């Protein structure tokens, strides 16, 4: 398993700009064979905007089941977990609602 430490970018994950940068750094690891542990240890803040830009926008590139199979989350506080789950749910619902009927 590959460990991707968010703490190397600071202790506060707050902007879309930072989210896009980290997603670009993370993306090549997701194309590899190993599962990626997204380690949020030491992170005090994760905003919904950051979580959407960094994590949830990965759903534009791969289905939810694939993202789940390639990643696991570690070191989440209840607040950071809530921000990430909220962003994933919103992005997933947006994509589901855009499907042709």
Number of C-alpha atoms within 10 A of each C-alpha: 11 14 16 18 18 18 15 9 12 11 15 16 25 15 17 17 14 16 22 18 13 19 17 12 13 19 13 9 16 17 11 11 10 13 18 21 17 19 17 22 15 16 20 15 16 23 20 22 19 24 26 25 21 26 22 25 18 19 17 11 11 11 12 15 9 12 18 12 10 18 17 14 15 15 15 18 16 8 13 20 16 16 19 21 17 16 22 21 13 13 19 18 11 11 13 10 10 9 7 5 4
